[in-house]
Amino acid sequence: MTSHANHHPAPITIQARRLEGKVILVTGASAGMGEAAVRRFAAEGATVVAGARRINRLEELAAELSTADNQVIAVPLDVTDEASVDAAVATAVKRFGRLDGALNAAGVTSSGAPLHEMATASFERVMDINAKGVFLSMKHEIPALLAAGGGSIVNVSSIGGMVGVAGISEYVASKWAVNGLTKSAALELAGSNIRVNSLAPGSTRTEMWDMLPLTLQEHLAGMAPMNQIALADDMARVALFLLSEESRWTTGAVIPAEGGHHVGR
């Protein structure tokens, strides 16, 4: 029989701000889930490096959220350009001395064409941003996290990375690729105090969502048992959990946040 006499539970501590003192990079930070995450992380005490191509919007966000206690800075970032990704990570490290975590949220949606009618250029664009963008982001974030002694990476996947979805095959393929990268990196880094997880949103109110036809919005909303559209901040809350010490024993996971959509599939 195994003795548990020496396995006393550690004292429970409550941290009011769960990212206090951490430096977090957010890609795709100018709108949608990325913007919501910047707001949520800053409120939770993080110093946030917000990256996206729309630098003017980022600078407005940074000016709004920066306080004496924690900073938000804007950096130009195109996740398809390796030099741009490298520069964004380098800015975080140079400015704040370290990088503790990253939310890779940059992404685009599908053209909506059936596979056999899809333009090859559309497939390449979606894969370039959604899959290659995550690869390049992790490639440059990981060395910074190793130098800091560990950390956490959260990659934004999708319900489309868990099930097949007709009509958006290039998007689905890109999100399955994100999950493959996540799981492989998690194994590679498990002994280095770096956790890597995916967040899989379902229907969420963002700029991309608002561009969909109303009939399609209603159809997609009805596919989730909870029968509603999530807010971008609902995704930021899950990302917060995965970046914080509350998920310290979670790595290589794909965490669905889609109102139960995948359960019946």
N, C-alpha and C positions, 0 to 999 in steps of 0.2 A: 504494500500500500504506500502510495506517495504521501509524504508528510507536507502539510501546508503551514507548519508552525512558523517558518521564517518568511512566509510570503504575505506579509502584512500589506494591506492596500496603502498607497501613497495618500498623503493628505489631499483633500480636494481643495483646489484653489479656483477662485472665480476672477477672471480677467474682464474688466468692464469693456475695454476696447481690444478686440481680439487680434488686431494687426499692429498693435502698439510697437513702434520702433523698427518695423520692417519696411524694406524698400521693395516695392512691387512694380513691375512693368506690365502695362496693359496695351496690347495691340488692338487695332480697330476701335480706338477709344473715342472717336469723335461723334458717335451716335449709337443708338440701340443698346444692346447688352454691354458693349464696351464702355459707353458713357455712364450707364447705370452702375457698372462696376467701379469706375473711378470715383463716383459719388459715394458709394457704399464703403469702399476701402478707405477713403479719406476720413469718413465719419468714424471708422473703426481704428483710426490712429496711424494708418500707413502713410509713408511718403510715397507718392504715386508718380511714376514716369509714364505719361500718357502719350502713346504714339499712334499716328494715323497720317494719311495723306492730306487731309483737310486741316492744315496747321492753324488757320485763322480760328476755326471753331474750337480747336484744342486750347489755343491761347486764351480765349474767352472763358473756357471751362476752368483752366488753371487759375486765372485771375479771380474767378468767383469762389473757388474752393480753398485756395491757399490761406493758411492761418499762421499765427506765430508758433503753434504747436506742431504742425505738420505741413509739408509743402506738396504741391502738385505742380509738375513742370510739363510743358509740351515739347515733344520732339517730333520732327518730320520722320515718317516711317512708311515705307512701301515694302510689304512683306515678300514681294516677288523679287526684290532687289537685294542681293546678299550684302552689298556694301552698306545699304541703308539700314538693314537689320543690325549689322555689326556696329555701325555708328551709334544706333539708339542704345544698345546694351553698353557700349563703351561710355556713353554720356552718363548713364545711370551710375556706373561704377566710379567714374571720375568725379562726378558731382557729389555723390553720397558715400563713396568708399566701399560699396558692396551692393549685391543684389540678392534678395531673399526669396523672391517668388515671381511668377509671371502668369498672367492670364492671356492666352493666345486666342483672341476673339475675332480677329479680322477674317472676313469671309464674304462670299457673294452667293446669290441664289441661282437657280436653274433658268435656262431659256424656256423651259416648259414644252419642249418638242419631244415627240417619241424618239426612241433611240435611232431608228432607221431613217428619220428625217432630220436628225440633229446635225448642225454644222460642226465640222471637226474643230473649227476655231472656238466654238462655244465650249466644247469638251475641254480643250486645252486651257482656256481661260479659267474655267472653274477649278480644274485640277491645279493650275498654277498658283492660284490664290489660296484655295482651301487646304490643299494637301502639301504642295511644295512650300507654301508660306509657313505652315506649322513646322515642317522639317527645318527650314532655315532659322526660324525663331528659336527652336530648341537647340539647334546646333550651336548657336551663339550664346544662348542663355545658360546652358549647362556648365561651360567652363567658369562662368561668373559665380554660379551657385556652388560649384566645387571649391572655388577660392574662398567663398564665405563659410564653408564648412557644412553646407547642406541647404535645403529649402524645398520648395514645392512648385510644380508646374501644373497648370490646369489648361487643357486644350478644349476649345468649344467644338463639340461634335454636333449631333442631331439625333432625333428619333430616326431620321433617315440613315443613320449609321448603325442602327440596330435591326431594322426591317427593310424589306424592299418597298419602294414606292413607285408606282407607274407614272411615267411622264416626266420624271426629274432624274433620270438615270445618272447623268454626270455629277449632279449634286450628291446623290446617294453614294456613288463610287468614291467621291472625295471624302465623305465623312466616314465611310468604312476604312479608308486609308488613314484618316486621323486616329481612329481607334487602334489600328495596327501599330502605328508609330508610338502611340501612348503606351500600349502594353509592352512593346519591345524595349522602349526606353526605361520603363519601370523596372524591368528585369535587369537591365544593364546597370542601373543606378541604385538598386535596392541596398547594396552594401556601402553606399556613399552618403547616406542620410539625405537623399533626394527622392521625393515622392512625385509620381507623374500620374495624373488621372484625367479622364475626360468627363465633361459635362454635356449631356445630351438633351437639349431643349426640344420641346414640341412647339405648338403654335404660340407665338409670343408677339406682342404688339411692339413692332419696331418700324423703321422706315421701309424696310423690305416688305413687311407684312402689309403696311398701308397701301403699297402699290398693287397688291393683288386684287382682282375683281371681288366684289362683295359676295357673289355667289360662291366663289372658291373659299373665301374666308369662312363663310357659314358651313360649308362642307367640311373643311378641316377642323373647325371648332367642334363639330358634332362627332368627330372620330374619337375624341377624348372622353372617357367616362365622366370626367368632372365637368364636361360640356361648357368650357369657358376658355378665354384667351388669357394667357399669363401676361404679367407685366415684365418689362425688362429687369426690374429690380428683383423679381422672383428668381431669376437666373443668377443675379449678382449675389444673392443670399447663399445659394448653393456653392458658388465659387468661393465665397468667403469661408465657408466651412472647410472646403478642400485646401485652401491656402493657410488656414489657421492650424494651431496645434490641436484643435479638437478632432482633427482627422489624422492624427500622427501615426495610426496603424492602418492607414488606407493607401494603397498604391496599386496601379494597374487596373483601376476600376473604371467602368463606364456608368456614371450616375444619371439615370433618367430623371428629367424634370419636365414631364409632358402630360400631366393629368391622368396617367394610367393608360395612355394610348397603346403602349406596347404589350400590355398585360394580356389582352384578348387576341393578340396576334401570334 
